[in-house]
Amino acid sequence: MHIDGPEQQRGHVLLIAGDAAVRRRTVRLAPGANLAALAMVPAALLLGSDLPSDTVYLDGARDPNTVLARLRTAAGTRGPLLLYLSGRLTADRRGRRLHLALAGTTPGTVRYTALAWEWLTGELRDRPAGTTTLLVDLAADKEAWPLLGEYGTLPAPPGAAVYGVVAPPEGPAPAAGHGAVSGYTRHWIDQLRRAPVRLADVQLHTLAAGAAGPAPGTLVVPTARDLETRPAAAPAAARPTAPAPGPADAPSSAGAPDTGPADPRARLHALATGGRHTEAAALARTWEQQVLDTRGPGSPEAVRCTEIRADLARMAGDFDLATALWTGAVRTRLAGQGAAAPEVHDAAAGALYCWTRLKDPVRAVASGADLLELLRALPRFDPQHLRLTEQRLEALRAAVRDGAALHG
């Protein structure tokens, strides 16, 4: 493999969309939409590097040799490399080897029409340590899923940092965002754009995986155990960072909390996904208090801490607390950023989702009134969702009145 000399050092971004994951005629993962969303992000921000770089998009490829040639070129770059893969993960029945299905791949043609996973790991094997990031947003089919169970994770070349999610073949589809962009990829992009400086890849991963709320059984790479023992900034420490683009008058309007080396987000994610919700909540409250003391209660960092606590509460099944925290975040962001800010709408969506999961009518009525008032202040909020919220709140109020009359 040829490596460019130091005087020719460049970065490389290679984005590959494989075959869509479809189950019962429903698209579970649309890799082309993910690539279109990533195409809007500057390469310097994707790489976390100011080096000159090349970007290649492969969407709809049918020939695995074409993909292999692009992969070989990318692997030959001395500078930082980001390889993004999205689509259906499959396996050939005879050899039981993993493949990324390409357009037109069928169960009987996997060996000839899909990209063998061992080709990918083989091309990346000899790259210098610390220069390669493999980012995946995949859905495994019924042929590939048992193999992942045997491996315990997604096989990866030594020296490469691997982040991402692999959805199982059964169960709900991976959470989709705007325009059918899958939840994990959308939140990765959101975190890239929000932070005043580029976060380390492991931080982007933990925030994206937590915010996306992967379906039960989803393989999250790295695992919670891996994250518990991994320093938060290690995977990207050798890379120069590029500032995230944002409005000139509000460069940190939605910045992630920045508390230096003590940043506990990887630990929070590991605790929450490992079922240790009480420890995660306590750590998050301690961190939030530190941010409040250093940045102030109205700071972007403080409201982001509140949102992280809200998502931890959601993961723990405490939808009452999650609704209250998300509603508070909406109120704070609305006051500081205005009704048109996308972060305000993201917080509102989080609050509404958690409120709809409340089972106690009395508690739902108490929190629903404040939430509805905030939703009505957002002119761009989906009118249908607003109507459904109004209808549910009215139905809950009627249930509370009927219950009071019955026991009066």
C-alpha positions in Angstrom: 0.0 0.0 0.0 1.4 3.4 -1.0 1.4 6.2 1.6 1.9 9.8 0.6 5.0 11.6 1.8 4.7 14.2 4.6 4.8 17.1 2.1 1.7 15.6 0.5 -0.2 14.9 3.7 -4.0 15.2 3.2 -7.1 14.1 4.9 -9.8 12.0 3.3 -13.5 11.5 3.8 -15.1 8.4 2.2 -18.9 8.1 2.6 -20.5 4.9 1.4 -24.2 4.2 1.2 -25.0 0.5 0.8 -28.3 -1.1 0.1 -31.4 0.1 2.1 -32.6 -2.1 4.9 -36.2 -3.0 4.2 -38.5 -5.2 6.2 -42.1 -6.0 5.2 -41.9 -3.3 2.5 -41.0 -0.7 5.1 -37.6 1.1 4.8 -35.9 0.7 8.2 -32.7 2.5 7.1 -32.2 4.8 4.2 -28.4 5.2 3.7 -28.8 7.6 0.8 -30.6 10.1 3.1 -27.8 9.7 5.6 -25.2 10.5 3.0 -27.1 13.5 1.7 -27.2 14.9 5.3 -23.4 14.3 5.8 -22.7 16.0 2.5 -23.8 19.3 4.0 -21.1 19.1 6.7 -17.7 20.6 5.8 -15.0 18.0 5.5 -12.8 19.8 8.0 -15.5 19.4 10.6 -16.1 15.7 9.8 -12.4 15.0 10.1 -11.6 17.3 13.0 -8.6 18.5 10.9 -7.6 21.6 9.1 -5.5 19.7 6.6 -6.5 19.8 2.9 -8.8 16.9 2.3 -10.6 14.9 -0.4 -14.2 13.8 -0.1 -15.8 10.9 -2.0 -19.5 9.9 -1.9 -20.6 6.5 -3.1 -24.3 6.1 -3.2 -26.0 3.4 -5.2 -22.8 1.5 -6.2 -23.4 -2.0 -7.5 -19.9 -3.3 -8.1 -17.9 -4.2 -5.0 -14.7 -3.8 -6.9 -15.5 -0.2 -7.6 -16.1 0.4 -3.8 -12.9 -1.5 -3.1 -10.9 0.7 -5.4 -12.2 3.8 -3.6 -11.5 2.3 -0.3 -7.9 1.4 -1.3 -7.3 5.0 -2.4 -8.7 6.3 0.9 -6.6 3.9 2.9 -3.4 5.1 1.1 -3.8 8.6 2.5 -1.4 9.5 5.2 -3.6 12.1 6.9 -6.7 11.5 8.9 -9.4 9.3 7.4 -13.1 9.2 8.1 -14.9 6.2 6.6 -18.6 6.3 7.0 -20.8 3.3 6.1 -24.5 3.1 6.2 -26.9 0.4 4.9 -27.7 -3.3 5.3 -25.2 -5.6 6.9 -25.6 -9.1 5.6 -23.6 -12.4 5.3 -23.1 -15.1 2.7 -24.8 -18.3 3.6 -22.0 -20.6 2.5 -18.9 -18.9 3.9 -20.7 -17.1 6.8 -18.8 -13.9 6.3 -20.0 -10.4 6.9 -20.7 -8.1 3.9 -22.1 -4.6 3.3 -24.9 -5.2 0.9 -24.8 -2.9 -2.2 -27.6 -1.9 -4.5 -29.0 -5.1 -6.1 -27.5 -7.5 -3.5 -29.8 -10.5 -2.9 -29.3 -13.4 -0.5 -28.1 -15.6 -3.4 -25.6 -13.1 -4.8 -23.9 -11.7 -1.6 -20.4 -13.1 -2.5 -20.5 -11.4 -5.9 -22.4 -8.2 -5.4 -21.6 -7.0 -1.8 -18.5 -5.6 -0.2 -16.8 -8.2 2.0 -16.2 -6.9 5.5 -12.8 -8.5 5.5 -11.8 -6.5 2.5 -12.6 -3.3 4.4 -10.6 -4.4 7.5 -7.8 -5.6 5.3 -7.3 -2.3 3.5 -7.3 -0.3 6.8 -5.1 -2.7 8.7 -1.7 -1.1 7.9 -2.7 2.6 8.5 -0.9 4.5 11.2 -2.5 4.2 14.6 -4.7 7.1 15.6 -5.5 8.3 12.0 -8.5 6.3 11.1 -12.1 6.6 12.3 -14.8 4.1 11.1 -18.3 5.4 11.6 -21.2 3.1 11.0 -25.0 3.3 10.9 -26.1 -0.1 9.9 -29.0 -2.5 10.1 -28.2 -6.2 10.2 -30.4 -8.8 8.4 -31.2 -12.2 9.8 -28.0 -13.7 8.1 -25.6 -11.2 9.7 -27.1 -10.8 13.2 -26.0 -14.3 14.5 -22.4 -13.6 13.4 -22.3 -10.4 15.3 -23.5 -12.3 18.3 -20.6 -14.7 17.9 -18.1 -11.9 17.5 -19.6 -9.9 20.4 -19.1 -6.7 18.5 -18.4 -5.4 14.9 -15.0 -6.7 13.7 -12.6 -3.8 13.1 -9.0 -3.3 12.0 -6.4 -2.7 14.7 -5.6 0.9 15.2 -8.9 2.2 13.9 -11.4 3.9 16.2 -14.9 2.5 15.5 -18.2 4.2 16.5 -21.7 3.5 15.6 -24.8 1.4 15.8 -26.1 -1.8 14.2 -29.8 -2.4 14.5 -31.1 -6.0 14.9 -33.3 -7.5 12.1 -36.4 -7.6 14.3 -38.1 -4.9 16.3 -38.7 -1.3 15.5 -36.8 0.5 12.8 -33.8 2.7 13.8 -35.2 6.1 15.0 -35.4 8.3 11.9 -35.0 12.0 12.0 -35.9 14.7 9.5 -36.0 13.5 5.9 -35.6 9.8 6.8 -32.1 10.5 8.2 -31.5 7.9 10.9 -31.4 9.0 14.4 -27.8 8.2 15.2 -26.4 9.9 12.1 -28.7 13.0 12.5 -27.6 13.5 16.1 -23.9 13.0 15.3 -24.3 15.8 12.8 -26.3 17.9 15.3 -23.6 17.6 17.9 -20.9 18.6 15.3 -22.8 21.7 14.5 -23.8 22.7 18.0 -20.5 22.6 19.9 -18.4 25.8 19.9 -15.3 23.6 19.3 -15.3 20.2 17.7 -15.9 17.5 20.3 -13.8 14.3 20.4 -15.3 11.4 18.4 -16.1 9.4 21.5 -18.0 12.4 22.9 -19.9 12.7 19.6 -20.7 9.0 19.7 -22.0 9.0 23.3 -24.2 12.0 22.8 -25.5 10.8 19.4 -26.2 7.3 20.7 -28.0 8.6 23.8 -30.1 11.2 22.0 -31.1 8.7 19.2 -32.5 6.2 21.7 -31.5 3.0 19.8 -34.1 0.3 19.7 -33.8 -2.6 22.2 -31.1 -5.0 21.2 -29.2 -2.6 19.1 -25.4 -3.2 19.0 -23.7 0.1 20.1 -20.0 0.3 19.3 -18.1 0.8 21.5 -20.0 -1.1 24.2 -20.8 0.4 27.5 -18.0 -1.6 29.1 -15.5 -0.2 26.6 -16.6 3.3 27.3 -16.2 2.9 31.0 -12.5 2.3 30.6 -11.8 4.7 27.8 -10.6 8.3 28.4 -13.1 10.7 26.9 -10.7 12.6 24.6 -8.3 9.8 23.7 -9.5 8.8 20.2 -9.1 12.4 18.8 -6.4 13.8 20.9 -3.9 13.8 18.1 -6.1 15.7 15.7 -6.2 19.4 15.3 -9.8 20.7 15.8 -11.8 22.8 13.5 -14.4 25.3 14.9 -18.0 24.4 14.2 -19.8 26.8 11.9 -22.6 28.8 13.5 -24.2 32.2 13.7 -21.6 34.9 14.3 -23.7 36.6 17.0 -24.1 33.4 19.0 -21.2 31.1 18.5 -22.1 28.9 21.5 -25.9 29.2 21.5 -26.3 25.5 21.9 -22.8 24.4 22.9 -22.2 21.2 24.7 -21.0 21.6 28.3 -17.3 22.1 28.5 -15.8 21.2 31.8 -12.3 20.1 30.6 -10.8 16.6 31.3 -13.6 15.9 33.9 -16.2 15.8 31.2 -18.3 12.7 32.2 -20.4 12.1 29.2 -18.8 8.8 28.2 -19.2 7.6 31.8 -22.8 8.7 31.9 -23.6 6.8 28.7 -21.9 3.7 30.0 -23.7 3.8 33.3 -27.1 4.4 31.7 -26.8 1.8 29.0 -25.5 -0.6 31.6 -28.7 -0.1 33.7 -27.0 1.9 36.5 -29.4 4.7 36.3 -29.2 6.0 39.9 -25.4 6.4 39.5 -25.8 8.1 36.2 -28.4 10.5 37.6 -26.2 11.4 40.6 -23.1 12.0 38.4 -25.2 14.2 36.0 -26.5 16.3 38.9 -23.0 16.8 40.2 -21.8 17.8 36.8 -24.7 20.2 36.3 -24.0 21.9 39.6 -20.4 22.4 38.6 -21.5 24.0 35.3 -24.1 26.2 37.1 -21.4 27.4 39.5 -18.9 28.2 36.7 -21.1 29.2 33.7 -24.3 30.4 35.3 -27.9 29.1 35.2 -28.8 30.7 31.9 -25.7 29.6 30.0 -25.9 27.3 26.9 -23.7 24.8 28.8 -26.2 24.7 31.7 -29.2 24.0 29.5 -27.4 21.3 27.7 -26.7 19.7 31.1 -30.4 19.8 31.8 -31.1 18.1 28.4 -28.6 15.4 29.2 -30.3 14.8 32.6 -33.6 14.7 30.8 -32.4 12.0 28.4 -30.9 10.0 31.2 -34.3 10.1 33.0 -36.0 8.9 29.7 -33.5 6.0 29.5 -34.4 5.1 33.2 -38.1 5.2 32.4 -38.7 8.2 34.7 -40.9 10.1 32.2 -42.3 12.4 34.8 -38.8 13.8 35.6 -37.8 13.7 31.9 -40.9 15.7 30.9 -40.1 18.4 33.6 -36.5 18.7 32.6 -37.2 18.9 28.8 -40.0 21.4 29.4 -37.5 23.5 31.5 -35.0 23.3 28.7 -37.6 24.5 26.2 -38.4 27.5 28.3 -34.8 28.4 28.8 -33.9 28.0 25.1 -37.0 29.9 24.0 -36.1 32.8 26.2 -32.5 32.9 25.0 -32.7 31.8 21.4 -36.2 32.6 20.1 -39.0 30.4 18.7 -37.2 29.7 15.4 -34.1 28.0 16.8 -33.9 24.3 15.9 -32.6 23.5 19.4 -35.8 24.8 20.8 -37.9 22.5 18.6 -35.6 19.6 19.4 -36.2 20.2 23.2 -39.9 20.5 22.6 -40.0 17.2 20.7 -38.2 15.6 23.6 -40.6 17.0 26.1 -43.7 16.0 24.1 -42.4 12.4 23.6 -41.8 11.9 27.3 -45.2 13.6 28.2 -47.0 11.1 26.0 -45.4 8.2 28.0 -46.9 9.4 31.3 -49.5 7.0 32.6 -50.9 8.9 35.6 -53.6 11.2 34.4 -53.1 13.6 37.3 -49.4 14.0 36.7 -49.9 14.3 32.9 -52.5 17.1 33.3 -50.2 19.0 35.7 -47.2 18.9 33.4 -49.2 19.1 30.1 -50.6 22.5 30.7 -47.2 24.1 30.8 -45.9 22.1 27.9 -48.9 23.0 25.7 -48.4 26.7 26.5 -44.8 26.4 25.2 -45.7 24.5 22.1 -48.3 27.2 21.2 -45.4 29.7 21.3 -43.6 27.9 18.5 -45.0 29.0 15.2 -43.1 26.3 13.3 -44.2 23.4 15.5 -46.2 20.7 13.6 -49.9 21.8 13.8 -51.0 18.2 13.8 -48.9 17.4 16.8 -50.2 20.5 18.5 -53.8 19.4 17.9 -53.1 15.9 19.2 -51.5 17.3 22.3 -54.6 19.5 22.9 -56.9 16.6 22.4 -54.9 14.3 24.8 -54.7 16.9 27.5 -58.5 17.5 27.3 -59.1 13.8 27.5 -56.9 13.5 30.5 -58.6 16.4 32.2 -62.0 14.7 31.6 -60.6 11.4 33.1 -59.3 13.3 36.2 -62.8 15.0 36.6 -64.6 11.7 36.2 -62.3 10.0 38.7 -62.8 12.8 41.2 -66.5 12.6 40.8 -66.5 8.8 41.2 -64.6 9.1 44.5 -66.2 12.3 45.7 
